Amino acid sequence: MSASVECIRDIGTAWKVIETAFSVTPTTGLRKDSNTTASATQSTLTTSMELQSALELLINHGVGHIIEEWFLEELRVHLQCRVAPVFTAHFNKELPPDTSVASYMCEVIQELYDSLAPYVLKLKQLEDLVNLYQIPTADNTDYSAVKNSTPTAKVSLLERAQTLFKAVLLPRYQLPERLYALVKRFYSAAMQVHHAIDDAVDKENDEEAGEGIRCLGCSSDADDCSCSNLTLAFRQINQQLYELDLLERFAGEAVTSVIHEKICSHVQHSCKGNFEVSYLRSLEHWLETKVVRWLSEVYRGSDACPRYSDPHVAASVEVYESRLHHLLYETYAAVRMEQLFNIIIEYPESEPAMLDLRRCLEKTNLRSQLVKSLKTALETRLLHPGVNTTDILTAYISGIRALRTLDPTGVILELVCEPVRKYLRTRDDTVRCIVSSLTDDSSGELADELIRGEPLLLEDSCQGEDDMFNWETWFPDPVDADPTKTSQSRRSSDIISMLVNIYGSKELFVNEYRTLLADRILSQFNYDTDKEIRYLELLKLRFGDSQLHYCEVMLKDVVDSKRMNALIHNAKLLGHQQMDPPINAMTLSAQFWPSFREDKLELPESIKRSLDSYTRNFETLKGNRTLCWKPHLGLVNLEIELKDRKVPVICSPVHATIIMHFQEQCSWTVDELSAVMHVPVSVLRRKITFWQSQGLLKEEKTDSFILIEEGSKGGRHDVHMIELEEEAESAMASSHDQREEELQVFWSYIMGMLTNLESLPIEKIHSMLKMFAMQGPSTGECSIQELKYFLDRKVKEQQLIYAGGVYRLPKSGS
């Protein structure tokens, strides 16, 4: 043995020994026989003593470091010329018929593994010799460690070879399209089998678990189930790719895509359309027990695999798991954002879904996307003429409650609901709907808010921050908050204050409440004011006593009217005059009530006599006061006696006057009635339809009506129908008419200003009106834009002159 060692005295001979020891024959690289590894280890007759002598000689001559570089170059050539073309060719052709993806992938990866296994074995032998004889290696500081956390650590020979595998076999991180499709199909099938097996384990006590005709894993007949074969192929492929360090490059993108699709489909299937249950915790449990377990099996294998205990792989899976949780939150948030409009409408029943979404927003960066999505949904589904104002307000109130739960800072509510506020300002009936809901027991939500009795918090009054007293729990507003608004106004949970802030003025709501209160009193004609007094006291807590003083006077008028009626009907009254028919009246203080709707109506003589008698009785009691009647307002109790029946009816004075004229003659034309009653023909036609529907009048010919004394007993005598009709017709003047009347009051002030001061700019006129004319509930506010429109109208009517930016009155005689 020593003689053979002495024979190696030159570098050439020593290098031949190295080549012989670490060469891999071409036939070994392409064989698919599993015994090739064993034959490769015995492919040389070189003795360990010869190898040792050769290594010592090369080290002594300072060329030992080239051994590794030579071997890696040999490996590179082998990969490029023989392995890579064969491997790539498998994915440039269609999948053979009657061949499953699992079997095809298993065959291809097995062939690749057999091609590289001899080199991996030689690599390990060479690395052992390098470490044993401390053979110097080439400078490899340009390489970065693959599995070592220290960037400057020495890279092993095996790691450099594995980097070479990836560079030659899969030069781009993104797989070719055909290869990616096959890999994704394989891992998608593997995940389906994994979930089916887990579900079967979960249902093993279920008697019906095994009665399925088709396997839920491989979708084959139960007798031809291939789940076990696919599972074995899955584990074998993952292990072989791991040993070659190709697992992440080969399967990473496909595994991520499969998991993403699985999470999306599971979230959609589990929770779409149901908002009353919290799903986030169950989804997190599903992710940890199903998806993460499968992911761990891809990268770590089963508990028996050596790579399962690899700390680097375990750390990578843990990082991947945190990303999957983030993906779950993003997916769940995206699903809920699509349904957010419905979630808001169904609140508070949908509060669990809103709390889940709140958690997801805390863990993701989807606030801006949520705001944009919800704004679009509101504009598409809510803010258009086809939706009633009441429905818009109901949705707005639900949105306030729901978005307060989603974001207690109020920033999302502020951003999302600003278009709703702007749109509501364009609706003429917004204030009336809000006030009606406040004083309507059936509306529920706003009536409950009113009972809370909190004072109004207007945006203009929130100039300073009052939160510092609770500084220990204080948090700054989010970055997307409007800096021009205070945190206190945003965080307020008072819904009524937010509704008032749509217009920013208490006066609008107080004036609308006056009109609504007057309408209720006159339409119901009821002296019971307990309910209205209760609402008034609650509103005073919100709007203040001074704002609602006129409403107090109105309710006092009702109480006084009840007492006055009792006195007037007292037969013992000095100078008492009998009234036939009897009259009960509401005596109203004109200066405290809103403007009434002015309609002409000439009452029958008998009714006029009774009204005159009532007036004289009133004057007897009040002395220097008299009454100015509104004949078109009120209710009339009638009993219509016909040949075959008596019909009791509660109707308006107009309806009563129509039917009473048919006592005088049985047939009337519309023109004749219009002349007698002083009512427009168009209004009269509409009123007569009620008596037609009751079967008392019949249109004999066009615009000519006769009384029907005898009719079928099935005729309609619905008293409530007229009440519904009159409810639509307010007793008060329209908002446009009331506004015109207010502007005429301003006009008298303006004429006085211009008479004394000759000419004024619009800014000065507006400031003086605010100082002298816009005081108290009887006069509303007037913006400078509305004032300009009003003054320009007066210029067109030649009642004003505008020149040089100032207004003046025209000279008399010009």
C-alpha positions in Angstrom: 0.0 0.0 0.0 2.9 2.3 0.8 4.5 1.6 -2.5 1.4 2.8 -4.4 1.4 6.0 -2.3 5.0 6.7 -3.3 4.1 6.3 -7.0 2.0 9.5 -6.9 4.7 12.1 -7.2 3.3 14.6 -9.8 0.2 16.7 -10.0 -1.1 15.1 -13.2 -1.3 11.7 -11.6 -2.8 13.1 -8.5 -5.5 14.9 -10.5 -6.4 11.7 -12.3 -7.0 10.0 -9.0 -9.3 12.8 -8.0 -11.2 12.7 -11.3 -11.5 8.9 -11.0 -12.8 9.2 -7.4 -15.4 11.9 -8.0 -16.5 11.4 -11.5 -20.1 10.3 -12.3 -20.5 8.3 -15.5 -23.1 9.6 -18.0 -25.1 6.4 -17.9 -25.5 6.8 -14.2 -27.0 10.2 -14.5 -30.0 9.2 -16.8 -30.9 5.8 -15.4 -34.2 5.5 -13.7 -33.2 2.4 -11.8 -33.4 3.0 -8.0 -30.1 1.0 -7.6 -28.0 3.6 -9.5 -26.9 5.2 -6.3 -25.4 2.0 -5.0 -23.6 1.3 -8.2 -22.2 4.8 -8.4 -20.5 4.4 -5.0 -18.5 1.5 -6.3 -17.5 3.0 -9.8 -13.8 3.4 -9.0 -11.0 1.1 -7.8 -9.2 4.0 -6.2 -8.2 3.2 -2.6 -8.5 5.6 0.2 -4.7 5.7 0.6 -4.3 6.8 -3.0 -7.0 9.4 -2.6 -5.3 10.6 0.6 -1.9 10.8 -1.1 -3.4 12.7 -4.1 -5.2 15.2 -1.8 -2.0 15.8 0.2 0.0 16.4 -3.0 -2.5 18.9 -4.4 -2.7 20.7 -1.1 1.1 20.9 -0.8 1.3 22.4 -4.2 -1.4 25.0 -3.3 -4.1 23.8 -5.8 -6.4 21.9 -3.5 -9.0 24.7 -3.7 -9.8 23.9 -7.3 -11.3 20.5 -6.5 -14.6 22.0 -5.5 -14.7 24.3 -8.5 -13.9 21.5 -10.9 -16.7 19.3 -9.4 -19.3 22.1 -9.6 -18.3 22.9 -13.2 -18.7 19.2 -14.1 -22.1 19.3 -12.4 -23.1 22.4 -14.3 -22.2 20.9 -17.7 -24.1 17.7 -16.8 -27.2 19.7 -15.8 -27.2 21.9 -18.9 -26.4 19.2 -21.5 -28.3 16.2 -20.2 -30.7 16.8 -17.2 -32.3 20.2 -18.1 -33.3 19.3 -21.7 -35.0 16.1 -20.6 -36.7 17.8 -17.6 -38.0 20.7 -19.7 -39.2 18.4 -22.5 -41.7 16.7 -20.1 -43.6 20.0 -19.7 -43.5 21.1 -23.4 -46.0 18.4 -24.4 -49.5 17.6 -23.5 -50.3 15.2 -20.6 -50.5 11.7 -22.0 -54.1 10.3 -22.2 -55.3 8.1 -19.4 -52.5 9.5 -17.2 -53.3 11.2 -13.9 -51.5 14.4 -13.0 -50.2 12.7 -9.8 -48.6 9.7 -11.6 -47.1 11.9 -14.3 -45.6 14.4 -11.8 -44.3 11.5 -9.7 -42.6 10.0 -12.7 -41.0 13.2 -13.8 -39.7 14.2 -10.4 -38.4 10.7 -9.8 -36.4 10.8 -13.0 -35.0 14.2 -12.0 -34.1 12.9 -8.6 -32.4 9.8 -10.0 -30.4 12.0 -12.3 -29.1 14.2 -9.5 -28.8 11.7 -6.7 -25.3 10.4 -7.6 -24.0 14.0 -7.7 -25.5 14.7 -4.3 -23.8 11.6 -2.9 -20.4 12.6 -4.4 -21.0 16.1 -3.1 -21.4 14.8 0.5 -18.3 12.6 0.2 -16.2 15.5 -1.2 -17.5 17.8 1.6 -16.5 15.3 4.2 -13.0 15.1 2.8 -12.7 18.9 2.6 -13.7 19.1 6.3 -11.4 16.1 7.3 -8.2 17.3 5.5 -9.1 21.0 5.8 -8.7 21.5 2.1 -8.7 25.2 1.3 -11.7 26.4 -0.7 -12.1 29.2 -3.2 -13.3 32.6 -2.0 -17.0 32.4 -1.9 -17.9 35.5 0.0 -20.1 36.6 -2.9 -22.6 33.9 -2.2 -25.3 34.5 0.4 -26.3 31.8 2.8 -29.4 30.0 1.9 -30.3 28.4 5.1 -28.0 30.2 7.5 -29.3 33.3 9.2 -25.8 34.9 9.2 -25.1 36.6 5.8 -21.3 36.3 6.1 -21.3 32.6 7.0 -19.4 30.1 4.8 -21.6 28.4 2.2 -21.3 24.7 2.1 -20.6 22.8 -1.1 -24.0 21.2 -1.1 -25.7 24.5 -0.8 -23.7 25.9 -3.8 -24.7 22.8 -5.8 -28.4 23.3 -4.9 -28.2 26.9 -6.0 -26.8 25.5 -9.3 -29.8 23.2 -9.6 -32.2 26.1 -9.3 -30.2 28.3 -11.7 -30.0 25.7 -14.5 -33.3 23.8 -14.1 -35.6 26.7 -13.1 -33.7 29.8 -14.2 -36.8 32.1 -13.6 -38.6 32.2 -10.3 -41.9 32.2 -12.2 -42.5 28.8 -13.8 -43.4 28.4 -17.4 -47.1 28.5 -18.0 -47.6 24.9 -18.9 -45.4 23.7 -16.0 -47.2 26.0 -13.6 -50.6 24.7 -14.6 -49.6 21.1 -14.0 -48.0 21.8 -10.7 -51.1 23.8 -9.6 -53.4 21.0 -10.6 -51.3 18.5 -8.7 -51.3 20.5 -5.4 -54.9 21.5 -5.8 -55.8 17.8 -6.0 -53.5 17.1 -3.0 -55.2 19.8 -0.9 -58.7 18.5 -1.8 -57.7 14.9 -0.7 -56.2 16.3 2.5 -59.4 18.2 3.4 -61.5 15.2 2.5 -59.5 12.9 4.8 -59.7 15.4 7.6 -63.4 15.8 7.1 -63.8 12.0 7.1 -61.9 11.8 10.4 -64.1 14.5 11.9 -67.2 12.6 10.8 -66.0 9.1 11.7 -68.8 8.7 14.2 -71.4 9.8 11.6 -73.3 6.8 10.3 -73.7 8.3 6.9 -70.1 9.3 6.5 -69.2 6.2 4.4 -72.3 5.9 2.4 -71.2 8.3 -0.4 -71.2 7.1 -4.0 -68.3 9.2 -5.0 -65.1 10.0 -3.1 -65.0 13.7 -2.0 -61.2 13.7 -2.3 -60.4 12.5 -5.8 -63.9 12.7 -7.2 -63.8 9.1 -8.3 -66.2 6.3 -7.6 -65.8 5.0 -4.0 -64.5 1.6 -5.4 -61.8 3.3 -7.5 -60.7 5.8 -4.9 -57.1 7.0 -5.6 -56.6 9.2 -2.5 -54.0 7.0 -1.0 -51.9 6.9 -4.2 -52.1 10.6 -4.5 -51.1 11.1 -0.9 -48.1 8.9 -1.3 -47.1 10.7 -4.5 -47.6 14.1 -2.7 -45.2 13.1 0.1 -42.6 11.5 -2.2 -42.5 14.5 -4.5 -42.2 17.0 -1.6 -39.4 15.0 0.0 -37.4 14.6 -3.2 -37.8 18.3 -4.1 -36.7 19.2 -0.6 -33.5 17.1 -0.8 -32.7 18.9 -4.0 -33.7 22.3 -2.5 -36.1 22.8 -5.3 -39.3 22.7 -3.3 -39.9 26.4 -2.9 -38.8 27.3 -6.4 -40.8 24.5 -8.0 -44.0 24.5 -5.9 -44.1 27.8 -3.9 -46.1 29.9 -6.3 -48.6 27.1 -7.0 -49.1 26.3 -3.3 -49.7 29.9 -2.5 -52.3 30.2 -5.3 -54.0 27.0 -4.3 -54.2 28.2 -0.6 -55.5 31.6 -1.7 -58.2 30.1 -3.8 -59.2 27.7 -1.0 -59.4 30.5 1.5 -61.5 32.7 -0.8 -63.9 29.9 -1.7 -64.3 28.8 2.0 -64.9 32.3 3.2 -67.5 32.9 0.5 -69.2 29.6 1.1 -69.2 29.9 4.9 -70.4 33.4 5.6 -71.8 35.2 2.5 -75.3 36.5 3.2 -75.4 35.7 6.9 -74.6 38.7 9.2 -76.0 37.6 12.5 -73.2 35.2 13.4 -69.5 36.0 14.0 -67.4 33.8 11.7 -63.9 35.1 12.2 -62.9 32.9 15.1 -64.2 29.7 13.3 -62.3 30.8 10.2 -59.1 31.2 12.1 -59.6 27.8 13.6 -60.2 26.3 10.2 -57.1 28.0 8.8 -54.9 26.6 11.6 -56.2 23.1 11.6 -56.7 22.6 7.9 -54.7 24.9 5.7 -51.6 25.4 7.9 -51.5 21.7 8.6 -51.4 21.0 4.9 -48.9 23.7 4.3 -46.7 22.2 7.0 -47.0 18.8 5.3 -45.8 20.4 2.1 -42.6 21.9 3.5 -42.0 19.9 6.7 -43.6 16.5 5.9 -45.0 14.2 8.6 -43.6 13.9 12.1 -41.4 11.0 11.0 -39.6 13.0 8.3 -36.1 14.4 9.2 -37.0 17.8 7.7 -39.8 18.1 10.2 -37.3 19.0 12.9 -35.4 21.4 10.7 -35.6 24.8 12.6 -35.1 26.8 9.4 -38.1 25.1 7.7 -40.2 25.5 10.9 -39.4 29.2 11.0 -40.3 29.6 7.4 -43.7 27.9 7.9 -44.4 30.1 10.9 -43.7 33.2 8.8 -45.9 31.8 6.1 -48.7 31.1 8.6 -48.7 34.8 9.7 -49.1 35.7 6.0 -52.0 33.3 5.7 -53.7 34.9 8.6 -53.3 38.3 7.0 -54.7 36.8 3.7 -57.7 35.5 5.6 -58.4 38.9 7.1 -58.1 40.6 3.7 -60.4 38.0 2.1 -63.0 38.2 4.8 -62.9 42.0 4.8 -63.3 42.0 1.0 -66.4 39.7 1.2 -67.9 41.8 3.9 -67.2 45.1 2.1 -69.2 43.8 -0.9 -72.1 43.2 1.5 -71.6 46.3 3.7 -74.6 48.2 2.4 -76.9 45.2 3.4 -75.0 44.9 6.7 -75.8 48.5 7.5 -79.4 48.2 6.5 -79.9 45.2 8.8 -78.1 46.7 11.8 -78.2 46.0 14.8 -79.0 42.3 13.9 -75.8 42.4 11.8 -73.6 43.6 14.6 -71.5 40.4 14.7 -70.5 40.9 11.1 -69.6 44.5 11.8 -67.4 43.5 14.7 -65.6 40.9 12.6 -65.0 43.6 9.9 -63.6 45.9 12.6 -61.0 43.3 13.6 -60.0 42.8 10.0 -59.5 46.5 9.5 -57.3 46.7 12.5 -55.0 44.0 10.9 -55.1 45.2 7.3 -54.8 48.4 5.4 -58.2 48.4 3.7 -59.8 51.6 5.2 -59.5 53.6 2.1 -60.9 50.8 -0.1 -63.8 50.3 2.3 -64.7 54.0 2.2 -64.5 54.1 -1.6 -66.6 50.9 -1.9 -69.3 52.0 0.5 -69.6 55.5 -1.1 -70.2 53.8 -4.5 -72.8 51.5 -3.0 -74.6 54.4 -1.3 -74.7 56.5 -4.5 -75.8 53.6 -6.6 -78.5 52.1 -4.3 -79.6 55.0 -2.1 -79.0 58.5 -3.4 -81.3 58.7 -6.4 -84.9 60.0 -6.9 -86.4 56.5 -6.8 -85.8 56.2 -3.0 -88.2 57.9 -0.5 -86.6 60.5 1.8 -87.9 58.4 4.8 -86.0 55.4 3.5 -82.8 57.4 3.0 -83.1 58.7 6.6 -83.6 55.2 7.9 -80.5 54.0 6.1 -78.6 57.0 7.2 -79.5 56.4 10.9 -78.6 52.7 10.5 -75.3 53.8 8.9 -74.5 56.1 11.9 -75.0 53.2 14.4 -73.2 50.6 12.3 -70.2 52.8 11.4 -69.8 53.9 15.0 -69.4 50.2 15.8 -66.9 49.8 13.0 -64.9 52.9 13.8 -65.4 54.6 17.2 -63.3 57.6 16.0 -66.1 58.5 13.6 -63.7 59.1 10.7 -65.2 56.5 8.4 -68.7 57.7 9.2 -67.6 61.3 8.3 -66.0 60.3 5.0 -68.8 57.9 3.9 -71.9 59.9 4.9 -70.9 63.3 3.6 -72.5 62.6 0.2 -75.6 61.4 2.0 -75.8 64.7 4.0 -75.3 66.7 0.8 -78.0 64.8 -1.0 -80.5 65.1 1.9 -80.0 68.9 1.8 -81.4 68.9 -1.7 -84.6 67.2 -0.7 -87.5 69.5 0.2 -89.1 67.1 2.7 -86.0 66.1 4.7 -86.7 68.3 7.7 -90.3 67.3 7.8 -89.4 63.6 7.7 -86.9 64.1 10.5 -89.3 66.0 12.7 -92.2 63.6 12.0 -90.0 60.6 13.0 -88.9 62.4 16.2 -92.6 62.8 17.3 -94.0 59.5 16.0 -94.1 56.5 18.4 -94.2 54.1 15.4 -90.8 55.3 14.1 -89.0 53.8 17.1 -85.4 54.8 16.6 -85.5 58.6 16.6 -88.3 58.6 19.2 -86.0 56.6 21.5 -83.1 59.0 20.8 -85.4 61.9 21.8 -86.2 60.3 25.1 -82.4 60.3 26.0 -82.7 64.0 26.4 -79.1 65.0 25.5 -78.5 68.6 24.4 -77.7 69.2 20.7 -74.1 69.2 19.8 -73.7 71.4 16.7 -70.5 71.3 14.7 -70.1 75.1 15.1 -70.2 74.8 18.8 -67.4 72.2 19.0 -64.5 74.6 18.8 -62.4 73.2 21.7 -61.4 69.8 22.8 -63.1 68.5 26.0 -61.5 65.1 25.9 -58.3 65.9 27.9 -60.0 65.1 31.2 -59.7 61.5 30.1 -56.2 61.8 28.8 -55.1 58.3 29.9 -57.4 56.7 27.4 -56.9 59.3 24.7 -55.9 58.3 21.2 -55.1 60.5 18.2 -57.5 60.5 15.2 -56.5 58.4 12.2 -54.4 60.0 9.5 -57.4 60.3 7.1 -59.4 62.4 9.5 -60.5 65.9 8.4 -58.2 68.4 10.3 -60.8 71.2 10.1 -63.2 69.3 12.4 -62.7 68.5 16.0 -62.5 65.0 17.5 -65.3 65.8 19.9 -67.8 66.4 17.1 -66.7 63.2 15.2 -66.9 61.0 18.3 -70.4 62.2 19.3 -72.9 59.3 19.2 -76.0 61.6 19.3 -78.0 60.8 16.2 -80.3 63.8 16.5 -77.4 66.2 16.6 -76.0 64.6 13.4 -79.4 65.0 11.7 -79.6 68.6 12.7 -76.0 69.2 11.5 -77.2 68.3 8.0 -78.4 71.9 7.9 -76.5 73.3 10.9 -79.5 75.3 12.1 -81.9 74.7 14.9 -84.4 77.2 13.5 -85.3 75.1 10.5 -86.3 72.1 12.7 -88.1 74.3 15.2 -90.1 76.0 12.4 -90.9 72.6 10.8 -92.0 71.3 14.2 -94.4 74.3 14.6 -95.9 73.5 11.2 -96.2 69.8 12.0 -97.7 70.5 15.4 -100.3 72.9 13.9 -101.1 70.3 11.2 -101.7 67.6 13.8 -103.9 69.8 16.0 -106.1 71.0 13.1 -106.3 67.6 11.2 -107.2 65.6 14.3 -109.3 68.3 16.0 -108.7 66.8 19.4 -108.4 68.7 22.6 -106.2 66.0 24.3 -102.7 67.6 24.3 -100.9 65.3 26.8 -98.9 63.5 24.2 -97.9 66.7 22.4 -96.9 68.3 25.7 -94.6 65.3 26.4 -92.9 65.7 23.0 -92.6 69.4 23.5 -90.8 69.0 26.8 -88.4 66.5 25.3 -87.7 68.8 22.4 -87.1 71.6 24.8 -84.3 69.6 26.3 -82.7 69.4 22.9 -83.5 72.8 21.3 -84.0 75.0 24.4 -87.0 76.8 25.9 -86.8 80.0 23.9 -86.8 78.2 20.5 -90.1 76.5 21.3 -92.0 79.2 23.1 -94.4 79.7 20.2 -95.2 75.9 20.4 -96.1 76.3 24.0 -98.5 79.1 23.1 -100.1 76.9 20.5 -100.8 74.1 22.9 -102.1 76.6 25.4 -104.5 77.8 22.7 -105.9 74.2 22.4 -106.5 74.0 26.2 -108.1 77.4 26.2 -110.3 76.5 23.2 -111.7 73.5 25.1 -112.6 75.7 28.1 -114.0 78.3 25.8 -116.2 75.8 24.0 -117.6 74.6 27.2 -118.5 78.2 28.2 -120.0 79.1 24.8 -122.3 76.0 24.9 -123.5 76.9 28.3 -127.2 77.9 27.9 -127.0 79.9 31.1 -124.6 82.4 29.5 -126.0 85.9 29.3 -127.1 86.7 25.8 -126.5 83.1 24.7 -127.5 82.3 21.1 -128.4 78.8 20.1 -126.4 77.1 17.3 -128.0 74.7 14.9 -126.0 72.7 14.0 -123.8 73.0 17.1 -120.3 74.3 16.6 -117.0 73.4 18.4 -114.1 75.6 17.4 -110.3 76.0 17.9 -109.5 79.5 18.9 -106.0 80.3 17.8 -103.6 83.2 18.4 -102.8 84.2 14.9 -99.4 85.7 15.5 -98.0 82.5 17.2 -99.3 80.0 14.6 -97.7 79.3 11.2 -99.4 80.6 8.0 -102.6 78.7 7.1 -103.5 77.3 3.7 -105.8 79.9 2.1 -108.7 78.2 0.2 -112.0 79.9 -0.7 -115.2 78.2 0.5 -118.7 79.5 0.7 -120.5 77.5 3.4 -124.3 76.8 3.4 -126.5 79.4 5.1 -127.3 77.2 8.0 -123.7 76.7 8.8 -122.9 80.4 8.4 -125.7 81.3 10.9 -124.2 78.9 13.5 -120.8 80.4 13.0 -122.2 83.9 13.5 -124.0 82.8 16.7 -120.7 81.3 18.0 -118.9 84.5 17.2 -121.4 86.6 19.1 -121.2 84.2 22.1 -117.4 84.6 22.0 -117.6 88.3 21.9 -119.9 88.3 24.8 -117.3 86.4 26.8 -114.2 88.2 25.5 -115.5 91.7 25.1 -113.1 93.5 22.7 -112.1 90.4 20.7 -113.7 88.7 17.7 -113.2 85.6 15.5 -111.9 85.4 11.9 -113.1 82.0 10.6 -111.2 79.6 8.4 -114.2 77.8 6.8 -112.1 75.4 4.8 -110.4 73.9 7.9 -111.9 71.5 10.4 -114.0 68.4 10.5 -117.8 67.9 10.1 -119.9 65.1 11.6 -122.7 64.3 9.2 -125.5 61.8 9.3 -126.9 61.5 5.8 -130.5 60.2 5.8 -131.6 58.5 2.6 -134.7 56.5 1.6 -133.3 53.2 2.6 -130.4 53.9 5.0 -128.6 56.4 7.2 -124.9 57.0 6.5 -122.7 58.5 9.3 -119.6 60.3 7.9 -116.7 62.3 9.2 -115.5 64.6 6.5 -114.0 68.0 5.7 -116.1 71.2 5.3 -115.7 71.1 1.5 -117.1 67.6 1.3 -119.9 68.4 3.7 -120.8 71.5 1.7 -121.0 69.5 -1.5 -123.4 66.9 -0.1 -125.5 69.5 1.7 -126.2 71.3 -1.6 -127.8 68.1 -2.8 -130.6 68.7 -0.2 -131.8 71.6 -2.2 -131.8 69.8 -5.6 -131.0 66.3 -6.7 -128.8 67.3 -9.7 -125.9 69.7 -10.0 -123.3 70.4 -12.6 -119.7 71.1 -11.6 -119.9 74.6 -12.9 -123.0 75.4 -10.8 -121.5 74.0 -7.6 -118.3 75.9 -8.3 -120.2 79.2 -8.6 -122.2 78.5 -5.4 -119.3 77.3 -3.3 -116.5 79.6 -4.8 -114.3 76.5 -5.2 -112.2 75.9 -8.4 -113.7 73.4 -10.8 -110.5 71.2 -10.7 -110.6 70.9 -6.9 -114.4 70.3 -6.9 -114.1 67.3 -9.3 -111.5 65.7 -7.1 -113.6 66.2 -3.9 -116.8 64.8 -5.6 -115.0 61.5 -6.3 -115.3 60.6 -2.5 -119.1 60.7 -2.6 -119.0 58.7 -5.8 -116.9 56.0 -4.1 -119.4 56.0 -1.2 -122.2 55.3 -3.7 -124.1 58.6 -2.9 -123.4 60.5 -6.1 -123.4 59.4 -9.7 -122.2 61.2 -12.8 -125.2 61.2 -15.0 -123.4 62.9 -17.9 -120.1 64.7 -18.2 -119.7 67.0 -15.2 -123.3 66.5 -14.1 -124.0 64.6 -10.9 -127.2 63.3 -9.3 -128.0 62.0 -5.8 -128.7 58.3 -5.4 -131.3 57.9 -2.7 -131.5 54.1 -3.0 -128.5 51.9 -3.5 -127.1 48.5 -2.8 -126.4 47.7 0.8 -122.9 46.6 -0.2 -122.0 50.3 -0.9 -118.8 51.6 0.8 -119.1 53.7 3.9 -115.5 53.8 4.9 -115.0 56.8 7.3 -111.2 56.4 7.4 -110.8 56.9 3.7 -111.5 60.7 4.0 -109.2 60.9 6.9 -106.4 59.5 4.8 -107.2 61.9 2.0 -107.2 64.9 4.3 -104.0 63.8 5.9 -102.2 64.3 2.6 -103.6 67.8 2.4 -101.9 69.9 5.1 -103.9 72.6 6.8 -100.9 74.8 6.7 -99.5 76.8 3.8 -96.8 75.1 1.7 -93.2 75.7 2.6 -92.8 77.8 -0.6 -95.8 80.0 0.4 -94.5 80.4 3.9 -91.1 81.3 2.6 -92.5 83.9 0.3 -94.4 85.4 3.2 -91.1 85.6 5.2 -89.3 87.2 2.4 -92.1 89.8 2.1 -91.4 90.6 5.8 -87.7 91.1 4.9 -88.8 93.3 2.0 -90.4 95.8 4.3 -87.2 96.0 6.3 -85.1 96.4 3.1 -87.3 99.2 1.8 -86.9 101.0 5.2 -83.1 100.6 5.0 -82.8 102.0 1.5 -85.2 104.8 2.2 -83.0 106.0 5.1 -79.6 105.1 3.7 -80.3 105.5 0.0 -78.0 102.7 -1.2 -76.4 99.6 0.4 -74.3 96.6 -0.8 -75.8 93.1 -0.3 -73.4 92.3 2.5 -74.6 95.3 4.5 -78.3 94.5 3.8 -77.8 90.9 5.0 -76.0 91.9 8.2 -78.7 94.4 9.1 -81.4 91.8 8.4 -79.7 89.3 10.7 -79.6 92.0 13.4 -83.1 93.3 13.2 -85.4 90.9 11.2 -84.1 87.4 11.8 -85.1 87.2 15.4 -87.5 84.7 17.0 -89.2 81.6 15.6 -91.7 83.6 13.5 -89.0 84.5 11.0 -86.5 82.1 9.5 -83.0 82.7 8.4 -82.0 83.9 4.9 -78.6 83.1 3.4 -76.8 85.7 1.4 -77.3 83.6 -1.8 -81.0 83.4 -1.2 -81.1 87.2 -0.5 -79.3 87.9 -3.7 -81.8 85.8 -5.7 -84.7 87.7 -4.0 -83.2 91.1 -4.6 -82.4 90.3 -8.3 -86.0 89.3 -8.7 -87.1 92.7 -7.3 -84.7 94.3 -9.8 -86.5 92.4 -12.7 -89.8 93.6 -11.3 -88.4 97.1 -11.4 -88.9 97.6 -7.7 -85.1 98.0 -7.1 -82.1 99.4 -9.0 -78.7 97.7 -9.0 -75.6 99.6 -10.1 -72.0 99.8 -8.9 -72.4 96.9 -6.6 -75.2 98.5 -4.5 -79.0 98.4 -4.4 -81.2 101.5 -4.3 -84.9 102.2 -4.6 -86.1 103.8 -7.9 -87.0 107.4 -7.8 -90.7 108.2 -7.7 -92.0 109.0 -11.1 -89.1 107.2 -13.0 
